[in-house]
């Protein structure tokens, strides 16, 4: 498995993947935004085409996960978990205080993934999603000063990389 920051050469592949996953994003525009961070993951390190991506926006000391998508044929292989881990490491290394996201109420796999990394559910946003119309759940994670997520076990603590 290989995770890296997205490059301009990957715009078309990630645009297709985002569309496959139901996201309406202009990936080329996202890549140009100074506050946007996009990571891609490949299950096979030598693969040309990424199998998953994570888009997050940074505002001061907070990150907001905008989209996390995995190709249908690469699900349940740990790519999304690895991307969230990369985001958590970025948050620690850059002294972020919090990570926020919204997730479809029906997306049990995503909710489980986020909770396993220490995210806590917050308020329900009624009819937040369309196609189909569905409630969203706000989730958040506070990053403590040691780089560990409070609900996580010691073995899941992140190291501060300098």
WOGIPE-V522933 format. One record per helix or strand of 3 or more residues. SS is the DSSP state (A for helix, B for strand). FROM is the first residue (numbers start at 1). LEN is the number of residues. Records with the same first field share a line. If there is no record, write none. Layout:
SS=FROM-LEN ; FROM-LEN
This chain:
B=2-4 ; 36-7 ; 52-8 ; 62-9 ; 98-7 ; 120-10 ; 134-10
A=8-13 ; 27-6 ; 72-3 ; 79-15 ; 108-9 ; 154-3
